[in-house]
Amino acid sequence: MADVYVLWPIPKLKNELTRRGATTTGRKTDLIERLRAYDRNANFRGVPVNLPEPLDPQWPLTGFQQLRSEHKIMLPKLTAEQTEGYFLFRMAEDRQASGDIKALEKGEKMFESHRILACSFYQSGQNTFLSGIVTYNYKIKIDRCTGELLNSHCECPAGKGPHGTCKHVAAVMMMLMHFIQTGDVQVEKCCTENLQTFHKPKAFYNGSPIKTQSIPFKRKHLDSILDDPRPAKFRNLKGYNDHVRNSLINFCSTTSMDISLRYIYPKADLQNAVHDHDYLERPFAEYWIDNALMASLIVDFKNI
């Protein structure tokens, strides 16, 4: 077959290389040599390797119920030697250092600090399945008769797979051993199980009603905070409030700025203001109408 390549035209050589998944660049001699290399190496394809099928523990999805004290007789007896043996065997299979199992030590600390948030169990045939939350979601499969730990899975990086060996799985096993021995479920209560006290006051007042300003506060205000900072000779001057009011109204009128302090004072009574301004050459109403007409003329002029 290699000698025939010399008689082939370039397009046919490129088509054959494309069919084998090779590049088609270069001269005709390069294309021929590339095809010969593919023939010698059987298109660079090795012997197919058949990988074993991944282990599927067949985790159930429904049927779980919350672990309670009456379920103690339904669980098999667990020992610390079984848990330690499972961790040692799985770590040896994964070629990890097994001199000291840090996961068991950390799991015991997590159990003592009440970090297990939820635990539910389900029995099917010869197996007991457990599921819950210890910071991460976990799944555990135990032999119903011997109590041997068969499979474990956790969503944390160290516990993924059918045989997870993380501190979260170790904490659950510590909790199960304690539960089987004492019947005490060391699982934190959910929000609906705890007594809700957020809507209740911390302390009740049984005395007679008092005014708001008389209610004692923890923070005490100094008397000097409300003192007038001006010198004594300028305090409580006659007509000072009227002076501030007139200055504020005039400032807002001339600058067209809206200051919130102006809303403290009541609005002017225009009917009485006509009688107050008797010193004007014309009636006050004429000045008022002229200013309104002048403002409308300016607006119309701008629109033009």
Salt bridges, closest charged atoms under 4 A:
GLU16 OE2 - ARG19 NH2 2.40
GLU16 OE2 - ARG20 NE 2.95
GLU33 OE2 - ARG40 NH2 3.66
ASP39 OD1 - ARG20 NH1 2.58
GLU70 OE2 - ARG68 NE 2.67
ASP100 OD2 - LYS102 NZ 3.61
ASP228 OD2 - ARG230 NH2 2.83
ASP258 OD1 - ARG262 NH1 3.50
GLU286 OE1 - ARG282 NH1 3.95
ASP290 OD2 - ARG282 NH1 3.19
